[in-house]
């Protein structure tokens, strides 16, 4: 633990300089820079819950937990932190106090804990930060993990620091694992088995928003004839383009929405599309109607799921571990993915057992999958099967029951203003 503290402290000036440079370049605002050093929005008088999630996806998955706790304990304030500005802004849009997360320095975490009178720290999935957890322990603040995810690769990294792993995991008050394998790995690394709760995959609780696509988009990209390549990475767009070119020969009028995981890559992706002779509309420019819609914006993925009857889930043809199948399944999309799905292995295994997805290894296989799902009825049936296969086995009750004893006594039942 001491070695980790020394290493992080040594890196802190470098990290601070990096974030200061992002601020100077206009990539982040001053509030984000201050929050990384533990300076967070001031709250009212009274105790609060500090919830931390990596970014938008994790935050969306944990929203049912937030809403349930807010309804049950309106006397408690909230602070939500994420690693990204977009995540911070998403939480703020829900009427919550939100900030970019502090660096993993004890003094920065302690400053936040004092400023917000934190009484429970709830962190999500794989966000286990040793100094934050140690700072909570020093102030008697219990730490719980919702939907804890620990891959074998991450477990190997923790095993190289066994003392740090035991010290960190030994301070956790409750852990609800995302899957049984994650729970078992955490126990081996030092988590008290008595603090391990039932499996709860937060992403299975995802409820799709009521999205109404722009009329111009809905007309240009009819659901039955539109497929989405979602959250693609470098090395995948070539296969997507090749599959589309081959599939449209057998399916005239086929449309493609291509959404790179990182919109900053849109220029390179646009050049690939242009080299292939495909007409392209770019969402960031307000364009629509071309054969390919390049979705080079943030925060609109729900709209793309609503428009597409078939979805290829990116990050799965390259070694990125794959992205979530839960969101497209919730929209009733027929699912296609590559073999690299370590990030959601249990979910994809459930889909495979139900025959509710197609796994492809290359552009040719992707073309065949698209052809097999060309019929609108086939798309609807596959989408319904995916939604059923990923329906949560358990709800929030187990997690909420474990969190209640960790919360401070409810001394005032008067509801406080939204976002307190």
Secondary structure, 3 states (H helix, E strand, C coil): CHHHHHHHHHHHHHHHHHHHHHHHCCCCCHHHHHHCCCCCCCCCCCCEEEEEECCHHHHHHHHHHHHHHHHHCCCCEEEEEECCHHHHHHHHHCCCCEEECCCCCHHHHHHHHHHHCEEEEEEECCCCCHHHHHHHHHCCCEEEEEEECCCHHHHHHHHCCHHHHHHHHCCCCEEEECCHHHHHHHHHHCCCHHHECCCCCHHHHCCCCCCCCCHHHHHHCCHHHEEEEEEECCCCHHHHHHHHHHHHHHCCCCEEEEEECCHHHHHHHHHHHHHCCCCEEEHHHCCCCCCEEECCCCCCHHHHHHHCCEEEECCCCCCCCCCCCHHHHHCCCEEEECCCCHHHHHHHHHHHHCCCEEECCCHHHHHHHHHHCCCHHHHHHHHHHHHHHCCCCCCCHHHHHHHHCCCCCCCCCCCCCCCC
